[in-house]
Amino acid sequence: MDFDEVSLIKNQLSKLPYSFVLDEISSRFWIEDADLPEVRRALDGSQDFICTPDDENRGKRYVAKRTLYAWFVNLNLRLAIIKFCTLSKGQLLSKMNSLRLSGTWNYPPHDYIEFGQNFGFLSSLEGQDKYNFPISAAMSFFSQSNIEAAREYLLNRSYDADITPQFEQSIIERLRIALEYLENSRQQYVILRRHGILGLDKMTLQEIGQQLHVTREYVRQIEVGCWKRIWRPAFRCRLVPLLLIYVLNRKGSLLVTSANIHREVKFICKCLHVPVWTFPYINVMSIGDASNSINLPDNVWRDLSNLETNVKDFLSALPLQLTQEDTDEIANMLIPIILKRLTKTQKVYVALKQIGEQAHFSEVRDMYVHMFPEEYTTEHSIHAALLRERYGVVWIGSKGTFALEEWGYQRPTSSLMDTIAQIVEQKHQATGSPVPLVVIQAEISKHRKFVNPSSLALASYCNPRLQSVGGLCFLPREEADDEQEVADDGLDRILREFEKLSDGYQSR
């Protein structure tokens, strides 16, 4: 078999509407068994075929790239017509089995999926056995005439046509040519200025009227007449390829992040009645429909350690066709903006949250400076923000120390001395015996999650409602006149004894 014969067979095989194993179709193309190795080598070395292992036939399975491309185009067109843009792994597999003459796959071939992803025909959802179809999502808003225009454009082109690094400039030039079909130069001028496209500045009706020396109302009438012409089916069909070129070159991403073509894509979508949605805080839009009432949750910043996860969960829940790369890109844009938009009190909360446990306001200030180095702040201002006790911040009863309610802390309802006095009165009434300091230490945890040991000792020995008996035990003081001051040296001795006792109690 000579070179021309092999080329002819390759050309015939590239027109098959399904994948194949050479043994399956050799008789149809009159390929002798002796010639099969040569044809196989030609297919293996061809850039126009995808070769995958075929376990069922213990050989290699081939599919022409233009066949696979046409299959993906037709699938997206069908999904767009029924406005169904997501398939499960099982649903996609059942449809892909139509690419075989016999037998079935156990899972969608990876090489086929990768080919579809490279052209934006589908994108996988991370952690889910589902696939989105971005081109189908964009076309689902098309009219019937626009879908037919999309079919004609996609199927009457080479699978890699219009895929170029200069696609943005190509779209702008094609849009310029399309707008030349408007009735007159005045209509072109008005529509270009109103939307600020093709490199021109955006202008109001009043500003355009001043330029044309006409009234604002007359400019509005020109614009209305222009849109009536643009929305004619014949004109809109000229713009369908422009949107498809954008999505194909973006490999299925429906995001518009480039300022060079942002207004042009938005204008094209408006002409085709395809909605766009702008993300909060950033000048990024997505082709597709999402309610304008959907905004970033106000409390998304509260858990800074999971801020990135929270933002990505918000993005994933949007009714938009976002790839994993889209979600990562938008999250990286949003997170710095979210942190900058926080108020001083919110940032103080975030700093305390980052510490992860009760902390003195000086420690919170150190964390605040670490997290927001561009902002100068003092301990006094941090303390003042904490004292507002917003967003679940509470003072926990220890001087200058704060924590969060979500950690199980609550603001004490009474002073430490009153709480200790109540404990001693209740325990003494129940037992009739003096109440040891270790019992007070155990009971105080029911009222306060954190108590400084030194503060506990001072509040016990200096409590006007208690009297010390036997060194480390207490009784309610029957008469306030019996109050006694504890001498400084005596108090130091008591504190030392209490610390030794506490160390021994903790070691047990």
C-alpha positions in Angstrom: 0.0 0.0 0.0 1.6 3.3 -1.1 1.4 6.7 0.5 -1.5 8.0 -1.5 -3.7 5.0 -0.7 -2.9 5.4 3.0 -3.8 9.1 2.8 -7.1 8.3 1.0 -8.1 5.8 3.8 -7.2 8.3 6.5 -9.4 10.9 4.8 -12.3 8.4 4.6 -11.8 7.4 8.2 -11.9 11.1 9.3 -15.4 11.3 8.0 -16.8 8.5 10.1 -19.4 9.9 12.6 -18.1 7.6 15.4 -14.9 6.2 16.9 -13.6 2.9 15.7 -11.1 0.1 16.1 -9.4 -0.8 12.9 -10.5 -4.4 13.1 -14.1 -3.3 13.2 -14.1 -1.4 9.9 -11.2 -2.9 7.9 -13.6 -4.9 5.7 -15.7 -1.8 5.0 -12.7 0.0 3.6 -11.1 -3.0 1.9 -8.0 -2.9 4.1 -6.0 -6.1 3.9 -4.7 -7.7 7.1 -1.2 -7.1 5.9 -1.9 -3.4 5.4 -3.4 -2.9 8.9 0.0 -2.1 10.6 0.8 0.6 8.1 -2.6 2.2 8.4 -2.3 2.0 12.2 1.1 3.7 12.2 -0.4 6.5 10.0 -3.2 7.1 12.4 -0.9 7.0 15.5 1.2 9.7 13.9 -1.6 11.9 12.8 -2.5 15.2 14.5 -6.1 14.8 13.3 -7.0 11.7 15.3 -7.3 10.9 19.0 -6.0 7.5 20.0 -7.1 5.8 23.2 -6.7 2.3 24.5 -9.7 0.0 24.0 -9.8 -2.6 26.8 -12.8 -4.4 25.3 -11.0 -5.1 22.0 -7.5 -5.1 23.4 -6.4 -2.6 20.9 -6.5 1.1 20.0 -9.6 3.1 19.4 -9.5 6.1 17.1 -11.7 9.1 16.5 -11.3 12.0 14.2 -11.0 15.3 16.0 -13.5 16.9 13.6 -15.9 14.1 14.3 -15.6 14.6 18.1 -15.8 18.4 17.6 -19.1 18.0 15.6 -20.4 15.6 18.3 -19.8 18.2 21.0 -21.3 21.0 18.9 -24.5 19.0 18.3 -24.7 18.1 22.0 -24.4 21.7 23.0 -27.0 22.8 20.5 -29.5 20.2 21.7 -28.9 21.2 25.4 -29.2 24.9 24.5 -32.6 24.3 22.8 -34.0 22.6 25.9 -32.1 25.0 28.2 -30.5 22.2 30.1 -26.8 23.0 30.7 -25.6 20.4 33.2 -25.2 16.6 32.9 -24.3 14.0 35.4 -21.4 11.7 34.7 -23.8 8.9 33.9 -25.9 11.0 31.5 -22.8 12.2 29.6 -21.5 8.6 29.4 -24.8 7.3 27.9 -24.6 10.0 25.3 -20.9 9.3 24.5 -21.7 5.7 23.9 -23.3 6.9 20.6 -19.7 7.4 19.4 -19.2 3.6 19.3 -20.4 1.0 16.8 -20.7 -1.6 19.5 -20.1 -2.0 23.2 -20.0 0.7 25.9 -17.5 2.6 28.0 -17.5 2.3 31.8 -16.6 6.0 32.1 -16.3 8.9 29.8 -12.9 8.7 28.0 -10.5 11.2 29.6 -9.0 12.3 26.2 -12.5 13.0 24.8 -13.4 15.1 27.9 -10.1 17.0 27.7 -10.7 17.7 24.0 -14.1 19.1 24.9 -12.7 21.2 27.7 -10.1 22.8 25.4 -12.9 24.2 23.3 -15.1 25.2 26.1 -17.8 22.6 25.3 -17.8 21.3 28.8 -16.2 21.8 32.2 -16.1 19.5 35.2 -17.3 20.5 38.6 -14.7 19.9 41.3 -15.8 17.2 43.8 -18.9 16.4 41.8 -19.7 13.8 39.1 -21.3 16.6 37.0 -20.3 18.6 33.9 -21.3 22.1 32.9 -21.7 23.1 29.3 -20.7 26.8 29.1 -21.4 27.3 25.3 -24.8 25.7 25.8 -25.5 28.0 28.7 -24.7 31.1 26.5 -26.7 29.8 23.6 -29.7 28.9 25.8 -30.7 32.6 25.7 -30.6 32.7 21.8 -33.6 32.9 19.7 -34.3 30.1 17.2 -32.7 32.1 14.4 -29.6 32.8 16.5 -29.3 29.1 17.3 -29.4 28.3 13.6 -26.7 30.9 13.0 -24.6 29.3 15.8 -25.1 25.9 14.2 -24.0 27.2 10.8 -21.0 28.9 12.2 -19.8 26.1 14.4 -20.3 23.3 12.0 -19.0 25.0 8.8 -15.6 25.8 10.2 -12.5 23.8 11.0 -12.5 22.8 14.7 -9.5 25.0 15.4 -10.5 28.0 13.3 -10.6 31.4 15.0 -8.7 30.1 18.0 -5.9 32.7 18.3 -4.2 34.8 21.0 -5.4 37.9 19.1 -9.1 36.9 19.4 -10.1 40.1 21.3 -8.8 42.3 18.5 -10.5 40.0 16.0 -13.9 40.4 17.8 -13.5 44.2 17.9 -12.8 44.4 14.2 -15.7 42.1 13.3 -18.0 44.2 15.5 -16.8 47.4 13.8 -17.6 45.8 10.4 -21.1 44.7 11.6 -22.0 48.1 12.9 -21.3 49.6 9.4 -24.6 48.1 8.4 -26.5 50.6 10.4 -28.5 53.2 8.4 -26.2 56.2 8.8 -23.1 57.5 10.5 -25.2 59.4 13.0 -26.7 56.2 14.3 -23.3 54.6 14.5 -21.9 57.6 16.4 -24.8 57.5 18.9 -24.6 53.8 19.6 -20.8 53.8 19.9 -20.8 56.7 22.3 -23.7 55.5 24.4 -21.8 52.3 25.2 -18.2 53.5 24.9 -17.2 50.7 22.6 -14.5 50.4 19.8 -12.1 52.6 21.8 -14.5 55.5 22.3 -15.5 57.2 25.6 -18.9 56.5 27.0 -21.2 59.6 26.9 -24.6 60.6 28.2 -27.5 61.6 26.0 -26.9 65.2 27.0 -23.2 65.1 26.1 -23.9 63.5 22.7 -26.6 66.2 22.0 -24.1 68.9 22.7 -21.7 67.3 20.2 -24.3 66.9 17.5 -26.0 70.3 18.3 -29.4 68.6 18.9 -31.6 68.0 21.9 -31.2 65.2 24.4 -34.6 63.8 23.4 -33.6 63.7 19.7 -30.5 61.7 20.6 -32.7 59.3 22.6 -35.0 58.8 19.5 -31.9 58.1 17.4 -30.8 55.5 19.9 -34.3 53.8 20.0 -34.3 53.6 16.2 -30.8 52.2 16.2 -31.8 49.4 18.6 -34.8 48.5 16.4 -32.4 47.9 13.6 -29.9 46.0 15.7 -32.6 43.6 17.1 -33.7 42.5 13.6 -32.8 38.8 13.2 -30.6 39.4 10.2 -28.4 41.8 12.1 -28.2 39.8 15.3 -27.1 36.7 13.4 -24.0 38.7 12.4 -23.1 39.0 16.1 -23.6 35.4 17.1 -20.1 34.2 15.9 -18.5 37.0 17.9 -19.8 35.7 21.2 -19.0 32.2 20.3 -15.4 33.2 19.3 -15.0 34.7 22.8 -16.2 31.6 24.6 -14.2 29.2 22.5 -11.0 31.1 23.0 -11.7 31.4 26.7 -11.9 27.5 26.8 -15.5 27.7 28.2 -15.0 30.5 30.7 -17.9 32.9 30.6 -16.1 35.5 32.6 -15.2 38.9 31.1 -12.2 40.2 33.1 -10.3 42.0 30.4 -10.9 45.8 30.3 -9.9 45.8 26.6 -13.1 44.0 25.6 -15.4 44.3 28.6 -17.8 46.9 27.0 -17.8 45.2 23.6 -18.8 41.8 25.0 -21.5 43.4 27.2 -22.8 45.2 24.1 -22.8 42.0 22.0 -24.7 40.2 24.8 -27.3 43.0 24.9 -27.8 42.8 21.2 -28.4 39.0 21.4 -30.6 39.3 24.6 -28.0 37.3 26.6 -27.9 38.5 30.2 -24.7 39.4 32.0 -24.1 39.6 35.8 -21.5 41.8 37.5 -19.8 40.5 40.6 -20.0 42.7 43.7 -17.0 45.0 44.4 -15.0 44.1 41.2 -15.4 45.1 37.6 -15.8 41.5 36.4 -19.0 40.2 34.7 -20.2 36.7 33.7 -22.2 35.8 30.7 -25.4 34.3 32.1 -28.3 35.0 34.4 -28.0 35.5 38.2 -30.4 37.6 40.2 -29.2 41.1 41.0 -30.4 40.5 44.5 -27.7 38.0 45.1 -24.9 39.7 47.0 -21.9 38.6 49.0 -23.1 37.6 52.5 -22.4 40.3 55.0 -20.8 37.8 57.5 -18.5 36.1 55.0 -15.6 37.8 56.6 -16.3 36.5 60.2 -14.3 33.3 59.8 -11.0 34.6 58.4 -9.4 31.2 58.6 -12.1 29.9 56.2 -12.6 33.2 54.3 -11.3 31.7 51.0 -13.6 28.6 51.4 -16.6 30.8 52.3 -16.1 33.0 49.2 -15.7 30.0 46.9 -18.8 28.4 48.4 -20.7 31.6 47.7 -19.5 31.6 44.1 -20.2 27.9 43.6 -23.8 28.5 44.7 -24.5 31.2 42.1 -26.6 30.1 39.2 -23.7 30.8 36.8 -21.5 28.5 34.7 -18.2 29.0 36.5 -15.2 26.7 35.9 -12.9 25.9 38.8 -10.4 28.4 37.4 -13.1 31.1 37.3 -13.9 30.5 40.9 -10.3 30.7 42.0 -9.7 33.9 39.9 -12.7 35.7 41.3 -12.0 34.6 44.9 -8.4 36.0 44.6 -9.9 39.3 43.5 -12.7 39.5 46.2 -10.7 38.5 49.3 -8.4 41.6 49.5 -11.3 43.9 48.7 -13.4 42.3 51.5 -10.7 42.8 54.0 -10.2 46.4 53.0 -13.9 47.2 53.3 -14.1 46.0 56.9 -14.7 48.7 59.6 -12.3 49.1 62.5 -14.6 47.1 64.8 -14.9 44.3 62.3 -11.1 44.1 61.8 -10.6 43.9 65.6 -13.1 41.1 65.7 -11.2 39.3 62.9 -7.9 39.8 64.7 -9.3 38.3 67.9 -10.9 35.4 65.9 -7.5 34.8 64.3 -5.9 34.4 67.8 -8.4 31.7 68.5 -8.7 32.1 72.3 -9.3 34.7 75.0 -6.7 37.4 74.8 -5.7 40.7 76.3 -6.3 43.8 74.2 -2.5 44.2 73.8 -2.3 40.8 72.2 -5.2 41.7 69.9 -3.4 44.9 68.9 -0.3 42.8 67.9 -2.4 40.5 65.7 -4.2 43.5 64.2 -0.9 45.1 63.2 0.3 41.8 61.7 -2.9 41.3 59.7 -3.3 45.0 58.6 0.2 46.4 58.4 -0.9 49.3 56.3 -3.0 50.7 59.2 -1.5 52.3 62.3 -3.4 51.7 65.5 -2.9 52.0 69.2 -3.8 49.7 72.1 -6.2 52.3 73.3 -8.2 52.3 70.1 -8.2 48.5 70.0 -9.4 48.4 73.6 -12.2 50.9 72.8 -13.3 48.7 69.8 -13.4 45.6 72.0 -15.4 47.4 74.7 -18.2 47.9 72.1 -18.7 44.2 72.3 -20.0 43.9 68.7 -20.1 40.7 66.5 -20.1 38.4 69.6 -17.0 40.0 71.4 -17.4 39.8 75.2 -15.4 40.9 78.2 -14.9 37.7 80.2 -14.4 39.3 83.6 -10.6 39.5 83.6 -9.0 42.9 83.3 -8.6 43.8 79.6 -9.3 40.3 78.4 -11.9 39.5 75.8 -13.2 36.4 73.9 -16.0 35.4 71.6 -19.5 34.1 72.4 -19.1 31.5 69.7 -16.3 30.0 71.8 -18.7 29.5 74.7 -17.9 32.7 76.7 -20.4 35.1 78.2 -20.1 38.4 79.9 -20.3 37.9 83.7 -23.6 39.0 85.1 -22.1 39.8 88.5 -18.7 40.8 89.9 -16.2 38.1 90.9 -16.5 38.9 94.6 -20.3 38.6 94.5 -20.1 35.3 92.6 -17.6 33.8 95.0 -19.7 35.0 98.0 -22.8 33.3 96.5 -20.8 30.1 96.0 -19.6 30.1 99.6 -23.0 30.9 101.0 -24.7 28.1 99.0 -22.0 25.4 99.8 -21.9 26.4 103.5 -25.7 26.2 103.7 -25.6 22.7 102.1 -22.8 21.2 104.1 -22.6 23.4 107.3 -18.8 23.3 106.9 -16.2 25.9 105.8 -15.8 26.0 102.0 -12.2 25.2 100.7 -10.7 27.4 98.1 -10.4 24.4 95.7 -14.2 24.0 95.9 -14.6 27.7 95.0 -12.1 27.1 92.1 -14.2 24.2 90.8 -17.6 26.0 91.2 -16.5 29.2 89.6 -16.1 27.4 86.3 -19.9 27.0 86.2 -20.2 30.8 86.2 -17.2 31.9 84.2 -15.2 30.1 81.6 -12.0 31.8 82.5 -10.8 33.3 85.9 -7.2 34.4 86.7 -6.0 32.3 89.7 -4.5 35.4 91.3 -7.8 37.3 90.9 -9.7 34.3 92.4 -7.4 34.4 95.5 -7.7 38.2 95.9 -11.5 38.1 95.4 -11.8 35.4 98.1 -9.5 36.7 100.8 -10.4 40.4 100.3 -14.1 39.7 100.0 -16.1 41.7 102.6 -18.8 39.1 102.7 -16.4 36.2 103.6 -14.1 35.4 106.4 -11.0 33.1 106.1 -10.8 30.2 108.5 -8.1 27.6 108.6 -5.9 29.3 105.9 -7.6 28.1 102.7 -11.2 27.8 103.8 -14.0 30.4 104.0 -17.3 31.1 105.8 -19.9 33.7 105.1 -19.3 36.8 107.3 -22.2 37.2 109.6 -21.6 40.9 110.3 -20.1 43.5 108.0 -18.5 45.2 111.0 -16.1 42.2 111.4 -14.3 43.0 108.1 -10.6 42.8 108.3 -7.9 43.9 106.0 -5.4 41.4 104.8 -1.9 42.6 105.3 0.3 42.8 102.3 2.8 40.3 103.6 0.0 38.0 104.7 -1.6 38.2 101.3 1.6 37.4 99.5 1.9 34.3 101.7 -1.6 33.3 101.0 -1.1 33.7 97.3 2.0 31.5 97.4 0.1 28.8 99.3 -2.7 29.1 96.8 -0.4 28.7 93.8 1.2 25.6 95.3 -2.2 24.2 96.0 -3.4 25.0 92.4 -0.3 23.3 90.9 -1.0 20.2 93.0 -4.7 20.2 92.1 -3.9 20.5 88.4 -1.3 17.8 88.4 -4.0 15.4 89.8 
